[in-house]
Amino acid sequence: MARKIDAPSAEKPPRPLAGRIFGFFTPILNRFTTRIAGRRYVPLYVLLRHRGRRSGREYVTPVVGMRVPGGFAIPMAFGEGADWYRNIVATGGATIRQHGAEHQLGDPAAIDPDSAASPFPRWQRPVFRALGIRRFLFLKGS
């Protein structure tokens, strides 16, 4: 079961800096990265499979994702208004393909990279701040 992550608002929150910069190019980049994401020799991108919160349709989205202790973390470069994020929170989980292997994940939670419970090393935190990334989606699993 998914944990409640703050009260959702009717309108999408503003995008972080990284999302505003790359947002224009996302449709073009996604066509390319969907083909390579999650493959064995592509360490940065993972392929995220999730269900639509209203339609129930399966979607496949290439995202930057990293294995952290206890699961996976995905930077929310487009903020908490991204459709993939809202779908995962509503359905309570997703599947990630990384290095050619599928991982069933659940219990989504938004985490702050600067919090005491953050799974990120101290040296990475300033990079996230510089890109305007203040939240990550953490999904529990193997």
Order of alpha helices (4+ residues) and beta strands (2+ residues): alpha-alpha-beta-beta-beta-beta-alpha-beta-beta-alpha-beta
